[in-house]
């Protein structure tokens, strides 16, 4: 096993090992990818205050997210097509999260189904829901998640229509991959991935195939989105979904203070400040840049988490110091999964934990609950440079 010292080590192995269309699916944004890039680069603008002669013994990263004990304030975000990054990818990621002590979130657009993951794990996991035109299908999805003992529902709000992702269109993204001269040439260089996929439990969208009638092409994320995702989603529908679930509910895709206030009004338990990893509205501000404004608006009324752009434990610390009660990682663990399966996800979590713990100590803090803006050096215009007219 190679020596892994940072998330970028896993990313390099991931790129070598996984077919181009699935690597690009993970490592890309929409349109010009401006927001995708700034999600990470904006973290670099925030600097840290080094403190010395502080007792660093007895440090702890243990926390809670929506009342659930976690080894660190991190959850694995929902990522579509995870099972195409590595055979049985959702199961392997869920097992790694369970063993490490952080929550795993299964995507509606997963390869392994809700039932597959439930049968392969012992700890409850979270389920992420996209809203569909087919309300009966949505109701059945919610019931399936309840039957699987999922203990939180994550409702994604920022994908009523699919942002244009140039790489996915050019690669002909599908699950399983459609055989074209271009894809065949690339797959021929990824023989280890191909051998593992032959033994995979599934190679199609497990939460869709066999559960929906009248869908012409379930292999394509873009065609499924065009046919089924609900462009009429509004706050009344969100309220109804929360009532149907009747449990812990987390709203993902909040990037505006007014929307955050609406999330509080409809009774969500937590919100995730997120721009879908820069994969939807290109030109939107980064999640970390919007976090202070949203914290100021609703931080005292609801748990606020940060998603999009996290590539290190220092990024996690910066989000927590700006007020977030938790974070979500997507690409950081997908790199590990694509690189080395379950071991790779574990390696990613270990890297992030070590970086978080070490940075926390060098900033003079012994517990993640003690992290605050006092340990940060933030540009004066960081949260206020762009103003509405």
TIDO-691130 format. One line per field, with one value per residue (C-alpha): x, y, z; residue in one letter; residue number from 1. Coordinates in steps of 0.5 Angstrom, whole numbers, plus 500, padded with zeros to 3 digits. Layout:
N
c1 X ...;
c2 Y ...;
c3 Z ...;
residuo A ...;
num NUM ...;
***
This chain:
389
c1 500 503 504 499 500 495 488 492 496 489 487 493 492 484 486 491 486 479 476 476 469 468 474 472 465 468 473 469 464 459 461 467 468 470 466 469 476 474 471 478 482 478 480 487 485 484 490 491 493 499 499 505 506 499 497 496 494 487 485 479 475 469 462 455 451 444 444 449 456 461 469 470 465 465 460 461 456 452 455 452 455 459 459 462 469 470 466 460 463 457 458 465 464 459 463 469 465 462 468 471 465 462 456 455 450 447 445 438 443 447 449 448 441 438 437 444 447 443 444 452 452 450 450 445 446 443 439 439 433 432 425 421 415 413 411 409 416 418 414 416 423 422 419 425 429 425 425 432 433 436 436 436 434 438 434 438 435 439 438 431 435 442 447 451 457 462 466 460 457 463 465 458 457 453 452 455 459 457 461 464 471 473 471 473 480 480 477 483 488 484 484 484 478 474 476 473 467 465 464 460 453 450 453 446 442 440 435 431 432 426 423 420 416 416 423 427 434 436 443 444 444 442 436 434 434 431 425 424 427 422 423 417 420 418 418 411 413 419 415 411 417 419 412 413 419 418 425 431 432 437 437 443 444 443 447 443 441 434 434 437 431 426 430 429 422 420 423 429 434 440 442 448 452 453 453 453 461 461 457 450 450 457 459 456 460 464 461 466 465 458 458 459 453 449 452 450 443 441 447 443 437 439 445 449 454 459 460 464 471 474 481 484 483 485 479 475 478 477 469 468 472 467 461 459 457 459 462 461 466 465 471 476 473 471 479 480 475 477 484 484 476 475 482 482 476 479 486 482 479 485 489 483 483 490 491 485 487 495 492 487 493 498 492 492 485 484 477 473 468 473 474 472 474 479 484 483 486 480 481 476 472 472 465 463 466 460 454 447 445;
c2 500 507 512 517 523 528 528 530 523 519 524 522 514 515 519 513 508 510 511 518 519 517 521 527 526 527 532 537 543 546 551 555 551 558 556 549 552 558 553 551 557 561 557 559 566 565 564 561 564 560 560 557 555 552 545 541 535 531 534 531 532 528 532 531 532 533 529 524 522 523 522 529 534 531 527 523 527 524 523 520 514 512 505 507 509 503 496 496 503 505 499 500 508 506 501 505 511 506 504 511 513 519 519 516 519 515 518 517 516 511 505 500 501 503 496 494 498 497 489 491 495 495 503 507 511 518 518 524 525 529 531 528 529 522 523 516 514 519 517 510 512 515 509 505 509 508 501 501 505 511 516 522 525 530 533 537 543 546 541 542 542 539 545 544 540 540 534 529 531 530 523 521 519 513 507 502 506 506 502 507 507 513 509 503 505 508 502 498 502 501 493 493 497 493 486 489 491 484 482 488 487 492 497 501 506 501 506 507 500 496 501 506 505 508 511 511 511 510 509 517 522 527 524 522 529 532 527 526 532 537 544 546 544 550 551 548 542 542 542 536 532 534 532 525 524 525 525 529 533 536 541 541 547 553 559 565 568 569 561 559 563 559 553 555 557 550 546 543 540 543 546 545 551 548 550 542 542 548 543 547 555 557 564 563 565 559 556 558 565 565 561 568 571 565 564 571 570 563 561 561 558 552 547 550 545 547 543 544 545 541 538 538 538 545 547 543 547 554 552 550 556 561 557 551 545 540 539 534 531 529 529 528 521 519 520 515 510 510 509 504 502 502 502 509 512 510 513 520 520 519 524 529 527 528 535 537 535 538 544 545 544 549 554 553 549 542 541 542 546 551 553 560 566 568 563 566 571 573 579 584 584 576 576 583 584 582 586 586 592;
c3 500 498 503 504 507 504 500 494 494 493 488 484 484 483 476 474 476 475 467 465 465 472 474 471 474 481 479 475 475 471 465 466 473 476 483 483 483 488 493 494 493 498 503 502 503 511 515 522 528 531 539 543 551 551 554 548 552 552 545 542 536 538 537 535 528 529 536 533 536 531 531 528 525 518 514 508 503 498 491 485 481 487 485 479 482 485 485 491 492 496 501 502 503 508 512 512 515 520 523 523 527 522 518 511 506 501 494 491 484 488 484 490 493 500 501 499 504 510 509 509 515 522 524 521 515 512 506 501 497 490 489 483 479 480 488 488 487 492 497 496 497 503 506 503 507 513 513 512 519 516 521 517 511 507 502 496 494 489 483 480 473 472 471 464 466 459 461 463 456 452 456 455 462 463 468 466 461 454 449 444 441 446 452 450 449 456 459 456 460 467 467 475 475 470 473 480 477 474 481 483 486 481 475 474 479 484 487 480 476 478 482 477 470 464 464 457 460 467 465 464 469 465 461 468 471 465 465 473 477 479 477 481 488 493 500 501 498 502 508 506 505 512 515 511 513 521 523 523 516 513 507 503 498 502 499 501 508 506 504 510 514 510 512 519 518 515 521 518 524 520 513 509 506 499 492 490 489 484 479 479 478 476 478 485 491 494 500 505 503 504 511 515 512 513 520 522 520 523 526 533 531 527 526 520 516 510 504 498 497 503 502 508 516 516 511 516 522 518 517 524 527 522 526 522 527 522 515 509 505 498 493 499 500 493 491 497 494 487 489 494 496 503 505 501 504 511 509 507 514 517 514 515 522 523 520 524 530 529 526 532 537 534 534 542 542 545 543 537 541 543 535 534 529 534 531 524 520 515 510 511 505 505 507 504 498 493 495 493 489;
residuo X X X X X X X X X X X X X X X X X X X X X X X X X X X X X X X X X X X X X X X X X X X X X X X X X X X X X X X X X X X X X X X X X X X X X X X X X X X X X X X X X X X X X X X X X X X X X X X X X X X X X X X X X X X X X X X X X X X X X X X X X X X X X X X X X X X X X X X X X X X X X X X X X X X X X X X X X X X X X X X X X X X X X X X X X X X X X X X X X X X X X X X X X X X X X X X X X X X X X X X X X X X X X X X X X X X X X X X X X X X X X X X X X X X X X X X X X X X X X X X X X X X X X X X X X X X X X X X X X X X X X X X X X X X X X X X X X X X X X X X X X X X X X X X X X X X X X X X X X X X X X X X X X X X X X X X X X X X X X X X X X X X X X X X X X X X X X X X X X X X X X X X X X X X X X X X X X X X X X X X X X X X X X X X X X X X X X X X X X X X X X X X X X X X X X;
num 1 2 3 4 5 6 7 8 9 10 11 12 13 14 15 16 17 18 19 20 21 22 23 24 25 26 27 28 29 30 31 32 33 34 35 36 37 38 39 40 41 42 43 44 45 46 47 48 49 50 51 52 53 54 55 56 57 58 59 60 61 62 63 64 65 66 67 68 69 70 71 72 73 74 75 76 77 78 79 80 81 82 83 84 85 86 87 88 89 90 91 92 93 94 95 96 97 98 99 100 101 102 103 104 105 106 107 108 109 110 111 112 113 114 115 116 117 118 119 120 121 122 123 124 125 126 127 128 129 130 131 132 133 134 135 136 137 138 139 140 141 142 143 144 145 146 147 148 149 150 151 152 153 154 155 156 157 158 159 160 161 162 163 164 165 166 167 168 169 170 171 172 173 174 175 176 177 178 179 180 181 182 183 184 185 186 187 188 189 190 191 192 193 194 195 196 197 198 199 200 201 202 203 204 205 206 207 208 209 210 211 212 213 214 215 216 217 218 219 220 221 222 223 224 225 226 227 228 229 230 231 232 233 234 235 236 237 238 239 240 241 242 243 244 245 246 247 248 249 250 251 252 253 254 255 256 257 258 259 260 261 262 263 264 265 266 267 268 269 270 271 272 273 274 275 276 277 278 279 280 281 282 283 284 285 286 287 288 289 290 291 292 293 294 295 296 297 298 299 300 301 302 303 304 305 306 307 308 309 310 311 312 313 314 315 316 317 318 319 320 321 322 323 324 325 326 327 328 329 330 331 332 333 334 335 336 337 338 339 340 341 342 343 344 345 346 347 348 349 350 351 352 353 354 355 356 357 358 359 360 361 362 363 364 365 366 367 368 369 370 371 372 373 374 375 376 377 378 379 380 381 382 383 384 385 386 387 388 389;
***
